[in-house]
Amino acid sequence: MFQTHLLSLPMIAPSQAQKHVTHNEALRMLDAIVHLGVLARDRANPPGAPAEGERHIIAEGASGEWQGRAGRVAAFQDGAWAYYQPRAGWIAYVAEENAALVYDGAGWTADPFVSGIDPQLGAPKFGINADADDYNRLVVKSNSLLFTHDDASGSGNGSILGTFNKANSQNDAGFNFQNGYSTRALMGLYGDDDFRIKVTPDGGSYYDAFVVNRASGTVDLPATKAVALIAASNGSDTLFDATPTNLSGFTVEYANLGDSSFANGQLTIGPKGAGLWSFGFSGSLAASAPSFAVELLRNGSAYARAQVGGSSLDTAHLDVLAVCAAGEVFAFQGYHEAGADRMLDAKTRFFAHRIGHTG
């Protein structure tokens, strides 16, 4: 029998009798496979009372009349089932799924370009190099992503903005950074409307590392402990005269120094403490003095100096910034250029703070 190459439609042979039979058979085949739409693709057995023209893609494991015909299109025509073997490139609409399938030569798969697209709502899910699902409706497998401003449509304004909108304050809107599909960091509005960065060692326990208050803009570092020292005089006034005297009798009120250390009034910078430090000193005289000076010593040499004097309870303040290297040693010393006086225990403080560093 003569037939077409692509769809195997019967052709009328020269001098053929009953030409209408061949012609009608070709029309019946076209009626079944052109603009192909099937009811379902999950049936392994024929329905009990099919409607005329009803079509199905036969599922795997078919039995009965459909046995051995998995993947074929079954069309109920003229009171009987007719079967059509698909070819690569055929597209079929599945009514029960509101989805389009394409036959790739081996089986039917979802058509990523037209499956389930609503003219008003668009595609319900979309995958690029990956399968999207009902939770991850947009899935992209790629080495990198690029979003750039619109310079093609004619309506671009030169900007590009990304918006993440959540339903309520207690919901989440943000980025989730993962390793092997296990979360390690979150950034955005999580659980309220404050902007925060959270970290986790295992995807189970989370720690706020950075929080910006939505109302005031203030920044909090909840998990951060400052590398700092606050030390006070140890309970007795310190006597000074013209000879420089190291301030060594301190009681530590707060210390979180990491690998740096404080002993005998001296702060030694550890390897991890290298960087910018702030040093401060505050002390009050017990009586009037012609001139009292306090100095910050850096590795035994004067680095900065403050001078005060003239009346009782005058206070000496010294605030210094210094870029420190590991192993450097800092201390304070005081002296009177003439005479002698005492620095009051209750008003003597030594401060040190590693700027920008956390413990």
N, C-alpha and C positions, 0 to 999 in steps of 0.2 A: 504494500500500500504506500502510495506517495504521502509524505507528511512534511510539515515545516521543520526547520532545523532547531529552533529555540524552544518552541512550546509543543512540538510534536502534534500539531493540528493536522487532521486528515485533509488531503488535497484530492480534488476531483481529477481522475485520470482521463486521458483522451478516450473518447468513444465509450465512456462509462455509462452503464445503465443505472437508473435510479439515483441520479446525481443529487437529488434532494436529501437522501439519507446521509451521504457524506457531508454535505453542506450543513445540515442540521446538527450533526455530531460535533462539527467544529464550533458551531455557535454555542452548543451546550457546554463545551469545554471552556470557551471564552467567558461564558456567563459565570462559571465557577471560579476562575482564577484571575480575571481582570478586576482591578480595584478590590483586592482580596481582603475580606474581613471575616474573621471566624468568631464563633461564640466563646469558645474556651480552648485551652491547650492542656488541660490536666485530666482529661477523661481517658481511661484505658478500655472502656466498654462503650458501645453505642448507646445513646439515650433511648428510652423505651418508646417514646412517641415523638420523633423528630418532625419539625415543620418542613415543608417543601422549601428547598434552597438552603437549609441550615448547614453550616460548615463548621468543622473542628480541625485542629491540629492534633493528631493522635499521639497520646502520651506513651512514654516508655512502659514496657510490661503489659502491652495491650493483649487482650484475650478475645475469645469468641470470634465474631466476624471481622474484628479489627486486628487480630493476632498477626504478628510479623509485619505490620505496616506503620510502626512508630515513626513519627516525624512527617508522615504524609498528610496532605490535606484531604479530608473526607467530606464530600458534599452529598447531601440527600437530594437526589434529582429523579423525577419521574417515579417516585415510590421506591427507590433503591439507592444504596450507597455507591458512589463513584469515588475513585481514589486518584490523586494526582501527586506525582513525585516532584517536589520543589527543586529548583535550581538556584545556584549561588546568585544572590542579589534580589531574590524575591522579598517583598515586604508585606507583612500581614498585620492588620489591626485586630487586637484581641479585646472584644467588648467587655468581658467580665473584669478585665484588669485595667481598662482604659490605657492600654499600652501598645506600642508598635514593636514588632519583632522583625529581624532580618535573618534570612537564611544564608549562612556563610559557606555552604557546601558540605558541612558536617552536621550542623544542627541549627536550631532557632535560638537567637540571642536577642537581648534588648537592643533596640536601635537608640544609640545615645543622643541622636539629634532630634528625633520626633516623638520618642516614647512619652506618652502621657502629657503632651503639651496642650494646655488650655489657651485659647486665643486671648483671653482676658487676664488669666492668672500667670501664664507662662509655665515652664517646666516645674513639676513638684520636686524634682531632685536631678542632680547633674554630676557626673563623674568624669574627670579627665585622667586617663591612664589608670583608672581605679573605679570600683563599683560604689556608688552612693547608696545610702539606705535611709530608712525613715527617721533616724536620729541625726546622722551626718548627711544632710541633704545636698551639700556641696562638698565634693572630695577632689583634691588635686594631688597627684604624685608628680613632683617636679624638683629639680635641683635648686630652682630659685623662682621667685615671683616678682613681677614688675607691674605696678600700677602707676600710670602717668596721666598728666592732665590731657584734656580733650583738645587736640588740634586738628581733628579730622572731620567732625560733623558740622563745623561752622557755628555751633552754639556754645562752645567751651569758653570759660572765662579766665583760663590760666591757672586755676586752683584745682586741687584734688583733696577731697575730704572723705574720711571713713567714719561711719556712724554706727555705734553699738547701742541699741535701745532695749531696755528691760521693762517688764510690766510693773514691778513694784520695787520699793526700796530694799526689801529683804531678799530680792532675787540677785542674780549675778550678771555682770557684763564686763568682759575682759578677755585677756589672752591667757592661754594655758601652755606652758612650755614643758615638754615631756622628753624622757629618755626611754626608748623601748616601750612607748605608750604608757609609761608611768610618770606622773606629774612630778616636776621638780621646782617649778616656780609659777606663780600667778601674778598678773598685773592688771588692775582695773578696779571696778566697783564690786566688791565681793561682800555680800551680806548686809550692806548698807550703802550710803551714798558718799562715803569718804574714799578718796583714791588711795590705794595701798598696793604694796608689793609684798607678797608672801612667798616663803620658801618652805620646802619639805624634803627631808632626807629619803622618804620612802613612799610618798603619795598618800600617807595616812595622817601623819602629824604635821600640822602647819604652824608656821611662826611668822608674825608680822615683822618685817624688816624695815618698812618705810610706810608712814601713814600721813596723808595730808587732810586736815580737817576741812570739810566742805564749806563750813560757815565762816571760819576765821582765816583759813589758809595756813595756819600754823603746822609745822612739821614735827612729827614725833618719830623717834627711832626706838620702838618698844624693846627690841632685843639687844640694844646696844649698851654696853658699859664703857664709859669714857676711861681712857688711860689717863689717870690723874692722881694727884697727891695733894692732900690737905694736912698740914702738920701744925701743931700749936706748941707753945712753950711748955715745958714739962712740970711747971708748978712753982718755979722760983724766978724772981727777977734776975735779969742778966746785967752785970756790972761792966761798964765800958770805960776805958780811959784812952790815952793817946796811942796806945798800942792796938792795932787791929785785932779783933777777937772773933773767931769763928762762932757762928750760931749753931750749936750742936745739940743742945738739950731740948729736943722736940718729942712730943707725943703724937703719933700718927692718928688723925681722926678719920681719914678715908684714904685708901690706897688701892688702886687697881692698875698695876704697873706692867703687867705682862712679864717680859723677860728683863725689864729694867729693875733697878733696886734702889732702896733708900736706907741708909744707916749712918749714924753719927753726924747727922745734918748734911750728908752728901747724897746727891742723886746721881747714879751711874746709868748711862743710857745703854740699853741692851741692843742686840742686833736688829730685833723687830721694832725697836723704838726709834730708830733713826728717822729723822724728818723734822718737821716744824713743831717747836714747843713754845708754849707761853709760860713765863716765870713771873711770879709776883711775890712781893713782900709787903707786910704792913706791921708797923711797930710804933708804940707811943712812949715818950720819955716820962720818967717819974717826976722830974723837976725841970726848972729852966736850965738851958745849956747854951753856951755861946755858939756851938756848931757841932752837930752830930751827923755822921755820914754812914750810909749802908751801901755795900757793894755786892754785886753778883759776881762770884768767882767762876771762871771757866777754865778748867784744868789748872787751877791754882793761881791764875792771873785775873786781875780785875777786868770784867767785861762791860759792866754798866754800873752807874753810881747815882745815888740820890742823897741830897743833903737838906737838913732841917735844923732848926734851933731857935731859941729865943724865949720860950715860955713853957710852963708846965703842960704836960699832956700833948705837946706837939707830936704830930704823927708823921712818920717817914713812910712813903709809898714808893715802890719801885715795880714797874711793869715792863717786861722785856720779851721780845720775840727773838728766837734763835733757831737756825737750822742746825740740827745736831747730828753728829755721826756716832755710830756705835762705839762704846768705850769712853766717851767723854764724861767728865765729872763736873757737876755744878753744885755750888754751895753759896751761902751768904755770910758776910762778915760785917761787923760794925766797929766804929771807933769815934772818940771825941778828938777833935783837933786841939782842944785845950780843956783841961779839967777832967772831971769824971761824972758819970751819971748812970742811972739804971734804966733799963727798958722793962716796962711792966709786963709781967707774965700774961695777964688776962687779955692783953691787946697785941700779942705777937703771933703772926701767922706766916707760914711759908706755903706758897701755892705753886703747882706745876701741872701743866696739861698738854698732852700730845694732841695737836690739832688735826682733825680729820681722821683719827685713828680709833678703832673700836677693839674692845677686848673679846 
